[in-house]
């Protein structure tokens, strides 16, 4: 009995219709409490920006706060706060630009 061998490839282009946006908030302070307070204020500013742009906060995902103290002794602001915020939206580069502009305008860290 004979063998049939087939090789091939296929390609299909798709229009992007959805985007996932990940934003990281990062602050520093001389104490853990000051780093956390600064981080929470920055988080509130970002969430208000998203609300102002029409996002529903129920669709925004936030990870737990993370505070670290690096081992560098020469760092005067030695406590660091980080928070990851992400959301999915319809693909809209104008909206992404509005978010970026709002972050810069509101000096969100």
C-alpha positions in Angstrom: 0.0 0.0 0.0 1.3 3.5 -0.8 1.8 6.5 1.4 0.4 10.0 0.9 2.4 12.8 2.5 1.0 16.3 2.7 2.7 19.5 3.8 1.2 22.9 3.9 0.4 26.0 5.8 -2.4 28.4 6.2 -2.6 32.1 7.1 -5.5 34.3 8.1 -5.5 37.9 9.2 -7.8 39.1 11.9 -8.8 42.6 12.7 -8.0 43.4 16.4 -11.2 44.0 18.2 -10.1 43.8 21.8 -7.2 45.1 23.8 -5.8 44.3 27.2 -4.2 47.2 29.1 -1.8 46.6 32.0 -0.8 49.6 34.2 1.6 49.5 37.0 1.5 52.0 39.9 4.9 52.5 41.6 5.8 54.9 44.5 8.6 55.2 47.1 8.8 56.5 50.6 11.0 56.8 53.6 8.6 54.5 55.5 6.4 51.7 54.4 3.3 53.7 55.5 4.3 56.7 53.4 5.0 54.5 50.3 1.6 52.8 50.8 -0.2 56.2 51.2 1.4 57.6 48.1 0.6 54.4 46.2 -3.1 54.5 47.3 -3.4 58.2 46.2 -1.9 57.4 42.8 -4.3 54.4 42.5 -7.3 56.6 43.3 -6.2 59.2 40.7 -5.8 56.4 38.0 -9.2 54.9 38.9 -10.9 58.4 38.7 -9.3 58.9 35.3 -10.7 55.6 34.1 -14.2 56.5 35.4 -13.9 59.9 33.7 -13.2 58.1 30.4 -16.3 55.9 30.9 -14.9 52.7 32.3 -16.9 50.6 34.7 -14.7 49.9 37.7 -16.3 46.4 38.0 -14.4 45.5 34.8 -11.0 46.7 36.2 -8.8 44.1 37.8 -6.4 45.0 40.6 -3.7 42.9 42.2 -2.9 43.2 45.9 -0.6 45.9 47.1 3.1 45.0 47.2 5.6 46.8 49.5 9.3 46.0 49.5 12.4 47.3 51.2 15.4 46.8 49.0 18.7 46.0 50.7 20.5 49.2 49.4 21.5 51.3 52.4 22.2 54.4 50.4 18.6 54.7 49.1 16.9 57.5 51.2 13.5 56.4 50.0 14.0 52.7 50.7 10.3 51.5 50.7 8.6 50.8 47.4 4.9 50.3 46.7 3.6 48.5 43.6 0.2 47.7 42.3 -0.9 46.2 39.0 -4.1 47.3 37.4 -5.5 45.7 34.2 -8.6 45.8 32.1 -9.9 44.6 28.7 -11.7 46.9 26.3 -12.6 47.1 22.7 -9.6 47.9 20.6 -9.5 51.7 20.4 -6.2 53.4 20.0 -7.7 56.8 20.6 -8.9 55.6 24.0 -5.5 54.2 24.8 -4.0 57.6 23.9 -6.5 59.3 26.2 -5.4 57.1 29.1 -1.8 57.8 28.4 -2.4 61.6 28.1 -4.5 61.5 31.4 -1.7 59.6 33.2 0.9 62.2 32.1 -1.5 65.2 32.7 -2.4 64.0 36.2 1.2 63.0 36.9 0.2 59.5 37.9 3.2 57.4 38.9 
